Amino acid sequence: MHAKKNIVLIGRSNKFISAFQYLFPDSFLTIIPWRGCSSYKLKKNNTLIKIAPNIIVVCGFDYKSYRYPYRDYLKVNVYDPLMLIEKIIDSQTLIFYVGTLNEKNKKTLSRYRYAKYLLGTELRTKYNKFKMISPPILLEGNGSPSIQGSWITKVMFNVLIKAKIAKTLGYPGLIYLIDVTLKSNSNKKIFKLTPKWLDLPRSRFLDRILRFLYG
C-alpha cells in the first residue's frame, strides 16, 4: 500500500479506478470523464485548486472519435486532456500514463494507437515526472476480455486469446504492474510512430482490425 495522495484519474476505466483505490486506500480520488476534459469546471472550492494532485492518471479514449473529422479526433484525445492537465498540475505531480501495447510496427493505420502514442509523447516531453505502462488486454473476473465493442468484437478477441495470439492480464497482474512501475526509477521509451490514412473516419471495429493487422 502507498501513502495517502491526492489523485486525479482522467477516464472512467473501472479497472484502473479500482486498482488505484486498492493501492492508495486512504487517498482522495477525483474522476474526470474523458469527454469532460474540455468542459470540466475548476471551482474555487475544488480540491484540485487548493492542492495540486500528487498523481494524475491518464487512461482514457473517446471511442466515438473513430467517426469524427481528423481535427476533432485529435482534439478530444490529445489536446483537450493536455489543456486540462496544464491547469491542475504542478512541478511535483507525477503523470501516470496508460498507453497501448505494440512496439513492433513503426507505422500505424489505427486512430486509437496513434492518439495514445501522440498524447504519451506530448506528456513525456513536457513533464519530467512521467511513468507509463502499456498493458495487454485486461480480463474481467470471469476471464472474458475487458474491451469496448460489440459482441462480434468480443468473440473475435476471445478467439485471439484462446489461440494465444493476443496477450492478456488479469486484475492481480494489473495491480502488480502499476505498483512496480510506481516504485521503479526506469521508464519506457517512446519510439517514433508514423500515421497513415488517419484522416479517413472509420468504425471502431475496422480500426481494431487495422491495428491488429498493420499496427
C-alpha positions as CSV (number, residue, x, y, z in Angstrom):
1,M,0.0,0.0,0.0
2,H,1.1,3.6,-0.7
3,A,0.9,6.7,1.4
4,K,-2.2,9.0,1.2
5,K,-2.3,11.0,-2.0
6,N,-4.4,13.4,-3.9
7,I,-5.1,11.6,-7.2
8,V,-6.9,12.7,-10.3
9,L,-7.9,10.0,-12.8
10,I,-8.8,11.1,-16.3
11,G,-11.1,8.5,-17.8
12,R,-13.6,6.1,-16.5
13,S,-11.9,2.7,-16.6
14,N,-13.3,0.7,-13.6
15,K,-10.2,-1.5,-13.6
16,F,-7.8,1.5,-13.1
17,I,-10.2,3.2,-10.6
18,S,-10.3,0.0,-8.5
19,A,-6.5,-0.5,-8.8
20,F,-5.6,2.9,-7.6
21,Q,-8.2,2.7,-4.8
22,Y,-6.6,-0.6,-3.7
23,L,-3.0,0.8,-3.9
24,F,-3.9,4.1,-2.2
25,P,-6.8,3.2,0.1
26,D,-6.9,6.4,2.1
27,S,-6.4,8.8,-0.8
28,F,-8.6,11.4,-2.3
29,L,-9.6,10.3,-5.8
30,T,-11.2,12.7,-8.3
31,I,-12.5,11.1,-11.5
32,I,-12.9,13.2,-14.6
33,P,-14.7,11.7,-17.7
34,W,-12.6,11.7,-20.8
35,R,-15.1,13.6,-22.8
36,G,-15.4,16.0,-20.0
37,C,-11.9,17.4,-20.2
38,S,-12.8,20.4,-22.2
39,S,-15.9,21.3,-20.1
40,Y,-14.6,20.4,-16.6
41,K,-15.1,23.3,-14.3
42,L,-12.4,24.1,-11.8
43,K,-14.4,25.6,-9.0
44,K,-12.8,27.8,-6.4
45,N,-13.6,25.3,-3.6
46,N,-12.4,22.4,-5.6
47,T,-9.6,20.4,-4.1
48,L,-7.7,20.5,-7.4
49,I,-7.4,24.2,-7.0
50,K,-6.3,24.2,-3.3
51,I,-4.0,21.2,-3.6
52,A,-2.4,20.2,-6.9
53,P,-2.7,16.4,-7.4
54,N,0.2,14.2,-6.4
55,I,-0.6,11.8,-9.3
56,I,-2.6,12.3,-12.5
57,V,-3.6,9.0,-14.0
58,V,-4.4,9.3,-17.8
59,C,-6.2,6.3,-19.1
60,G,-9.0,7.2,-21.5
61,F,-10.0,7.5,-25.1
62,D,-13.2,8.8,-26.9
63,Y,-14.5,5.7,-28.6
64,K,-16.9,7.8,-30.7
65,S,-14.0,9.7,-32.2
66,Y,-13.3,7.0,-34.8
67,R,-16.0,8.7,-36.9
68,Y,-15.0,12.3,-36.1
69,P,-13.2,14.6,-38.6
70,Y,-9.5,14.2,-38.1
71,R,-9.0,17.5,-36.3
72,D,-11.8,16.8,-33.8
73,Y,-10.5,13.3,-33.2
74,L,-7.1,14.7,-32.2
75,K,-8.7,17.5,-30.1
76,V,-10.7,15.1,-27.8
77,N,-8.0,12.5,-27.4
78,V,-4.8,14.6,-27.2
79,Y,-5.3,18.4,-26.9
80,D,-8.2,18.6,-24.5
81,P,-6.6,16.3,-21.9
82,L,-3.3,18.2,-22.3
83,M,-5.1,21.5,-21.6
84,L,-6.8,20.2,-18.5
85,I,-3.6,18.7,-17.1
86,E,-1.8,22.0,-17.6
87,K,-4.5,23.7,-15.4
88,I,-4.1,21.3,-12.4
89,I,-0.5,20.1,-12.4
90,D,2.5,21.5,-10.5
91,S,6.2,20.6,-10.5
92,Q,5.8,17.8,-8.1
93,T,2.9,16.0,-9.8
94,L,3.5,12.6,-11.3
95,I,1.9,11.8,-14.7
96,F,1.0,8.1,-14.8
97,Y,0.1,7.3,-18.4
98,V,-1.6,4.2,-19.7
99,G,-0.5,3.5,-23.3
100,T,-1.2,0.7,-25.7
101,L,0.9,-2.4,-26.3
102,N,2.6,-2.6,-29.7
103,E,6.3,-1.8,-30.2
104,K,6.9,-3.8,-33.4
105,N,5.3,-1.6,-36.2
106,K,6.7,1.9,-36.6
107,K,3.7,2.9,-38.7
108,T,0.0,2.8,-37.9
109,L,-3.3,2.9,-39.6
110,S,-5.1,3.0,-36.3
111,R,-6.6,6.1,-34.8
112,Y,-6.6,4.6,-31.4
113,R,-2.9,3.7,-31.4
114,Y,-1.8,7.0,-32.9
115,A,-3.8,9.1,-30.4
116,K,-2.4,7.1,-27.5
117,Y,1.1,7.4,-28.9
118,L,0.8,11.2,-29.5
119,L,-0.6,12.0,-26.1
120,G,2.1,9.9,-24.4
121,T,4.8,11.6,-26.4
122,E,3.5,15.1,-25.5
123,L,3.2,14.3,-21.8
124,R,6.7,12.7,-21.6
125,T,8.3,15.7,-23.4
126,K,6.5,18.3,-21.4
127,Y,6.7,16.9,-17.9
128,N,9.7,15.5,-16.1
129,K,7.8,13.3,-13.6
130,F,6.3,10.7,-16.0
131,K,5.7,7.0,-15.8
132,M,4.0,4.8,-18.4
133,I,2.6,1.3,-18.7
134,S,1.3,-0.4,-21.8
135,P,-0.7,-3.4,-20.6
136,P,-2.1,-6.1,-22.9
137,I,-5.8,-6.9,-23.0
138,L,-7.3,-6.8,-19.5
139,L,-9.5,-9.6,-18.3
140,E,-12.7,-9.5,-16.3
141,G,-13.2,-11.7,-13.3
142,N,-14.8,-14.4,-15.4
143,G,-11.8,-14.4,-17.8
144,S,-13.5,-12.6,-20.7
145,P,-11.7,-9.7,-22.3
146,S,-12.5,-6.2,-20.8
147,I,-12.9,-4.3,-24.1
148,Q,-15.3,-1.8,-25.6
149,G,-17.2,-3.1,-28.6
150,S,-20.0,-5.2,-30.0
151,W,-20.4,-9.0,-29.4
152,I,-18.6,-9.6,-32.7
153,T,-15.6,-7.8,-31.4
154,K,-15.7,-9.7,-28.1
155,V,-16.0,-13.0,-29.9
156,M,-13.0,-12.1,-32.1
157,F,-10.8,-11.3,-29.1
158,N,-11.9,-14.4,-27.3
159,V,-10.7,-16.4,-30.3
160,L,-7.4,-14.5,-30.4
161,I,-6.9,-15.1,-26.7
162,K,-7.7,-18.8,-26.9
163,A,-5.3,-19.1,-29.8
164,K,-2.6,-17.4,-27.7
165,I,-2.2,-14.7,-30.3
166,A,-3.3,-11.9,-28.0
167,K,-1.7,-11.3,-24.6
168,T,-3.8,-10.8,-21.5
169,L,-3.5,-9.5,-18.0
170,G,-5.8,-10.2,-15.0
171,Y,-6.7,-7.8,-12.2
172,P,-4.0,-9.0,-9.8
173,G,-1.4,-8.6,-12.6
174,L,-2.6,-5.1,-13.3
175,I,-2.2,-4.2,-9.6
176,Y,1.3,-5.6,-9.6
177,L,2.3,-3.8,-12.8
178,I,1.1,-0.4,-11.5
179,D,2.8,-0.9,-8.2
180,V,6.1,-2.0,-9.7
181,T,6.0,0.9,-12.2
182,L,5.3,3.5,-9.5
183,K,8.3,2.2,-7.4
184,S,10.7,1.9,-10.4
185,N,13.2,4.5,-11.4
186,S,13.3,3.3,-15.0
187,N,10.8,4.3,-17.7
188,K,9.5,3.0,-21.1
189,K,10.9,4.6,-24.2
190,I,8.5,6.0,-26.7
191,F,9.7,5.5,-30.3
192,K,8.6,7.5,-33.3
193,L,5.3,6.4,-34.9
194,T,4.2,7.4,-38.3
195,P,0.4,7.7,-39.0
196,K,-1.1,6.7,-42.3
197,W,-4.6,7.5,-43.6
198,L,-6.0,8.6,-40.3
199,D,-7.9,11.4,-41.9
200,L,-10.4,8.8,-43.0
201,P,-13.2,8.2,-40.5
202,R,-14.0,4.5,-39.7
203,S,-15.9,2.3,-37.4
204,R,-14.4,1.1,-34.1
205,F,-14.4,-2.5,-35.4
206,L,-12.5,-1.5,-38.6
207,D,-9.9,0.5,-36.6
208,R,-9.3,-2.5,-34.4
209,I,-8.8,-4.8,-37.4
210,L,-6.4,-2.3,-38.9
211,R,-4.5,-2.0,-35.6
212,F,-4.2,-5.8,-35.3
213,L,-3.2,-6.4,-38.9
214,Y,-1.0,-3.4,-39.7
215,G,-0.3,-1.7,-36.4
